[in-house]
Amino acid sequence: MKRRTFLSMTAAAGAGLWLPPAFCAQERDAASRASMSAARGPYDNLLILIELKGGNDGLNTVIPYADPLYYQLRKNIGIRRDQAIALDERTALHPALQPLMPLWQAQQLAIVQGVSYAQPNLSHFRSIEIWDTASRADQYLREGWLTRAFAQRAVPSTFVADGVVIGSAEMGPLANGARVVALVNPAQFIKAARLATPVSLHERNPALAHILDVENEIVQAAVRLRPASIDGNTSASTPRDKAAPSGAAMQFSFETRFPAGAFGTSIKTAMQVLAAGETSHHTPVEGQGVAVIRLTLNGFDTHQNQPAQQASLLRQFADGLVAMKSALTELGRWDDTLVMTYAEFGRRARENQSNGTDHGTVAPHFVTGGRVRGGLYGLPPMLARLDGNGNLPVGVDFRQLYATVLGPWWGLDASAVLQQRFEPLPLLRV
């Protein structure tokens, strides 16, 4: 298989930035970390991207509850102050994000506010293209930003692939050049037959074939189990060793309980991919399997009846993130994994007449992992400084998030990949 082969295995601001205060959490021994880093490759640090597709409403996610303008702009859909989860004297989380509080209290959850780019485009198609390629608003690039990163420094050939995409057939930041495996969401193929794995693939790339075997097993398990157990979890009365069909690839027996639904199933699939990358039929393999995994949570284009819809989505996100952290800890990967959300844009500050919100500019994004320096970053919502279209000012260019991944996380030349210098954010512990 050639290095850049595309593998698609599917079934068909004016104010200064707000940085957190110094933390007193215990750091690992610097000399030990330096020695460990010298023996590791950059892609032993895993990146997991979660796309909040449709454009999540930031103001009802990370809430400026102390600003009276918030409730003037959102008389019907604003989150009541007594329901919001206070992070400090002016900022709170949507109540559906309560499961994330242990991560916040452990200082392993960073929230970057005011993220967008200059001259934002409010078309779904064009704006996600800008995010995927890390281009300027007036620039058209062909390759995804991760594709360019892997062209600068190749992922080890011992890895199964550069990246795995789950829950979407779109390659996004891995488009046009990266070695990508796109795995279907089992919930979308509950009535589908077993996915075909060519015999030759077992000979050419047994580790990749094993990952596809794992996916097939999850699909088959979903077919057999009751709808309430569609996420592939075995019930309390079902022994784990009976969850897999005879002759199928063995799954890692997680103690983690994954949430029901498509997003929970995608997370379980992602964790099984990582487990399969660690071993192939219980035979150790070099590397950690893949450098990046991308997941998609759909449904954030909330033009109408937003409150219930967004609450459900944020609950899925929070429960999924908690399960992901638990599973990564089981695999020994939490400290070398960086999880980051992204989306094409945010929503307008003022609610519309359909109890929803329309396309806007900035949004907050979440970053978590065992080496994340938690806290609030970026520019808090400045509701008194809306532009002529009712949009919030941009505080952080989204490419600063990418520069943080490329530079501090992977040790690459971020400026070469992004074609411009962007200052990384201080989100990582030394």
Helices and strands as residue ranges (DSSP letters): H 30-39, G 42-44, E 46-52, E 62-63, H 68-73, E 85-86, E 92-93, G 95-100, H 101-105, E 109-116, H 124-133, H 145-152, E 163-166, G 172-174, E 180-183, G 186-189, H 199-204, H 206-224, G 227-229, G 240-242, H 262-278, E 279-280, E 283-284, E 292-297, H 306-330, G 334-336, E 337-342, E 363-368, E 375-378, G 383-385, E 396-397, H 398-404, I 405-409, H 414-418
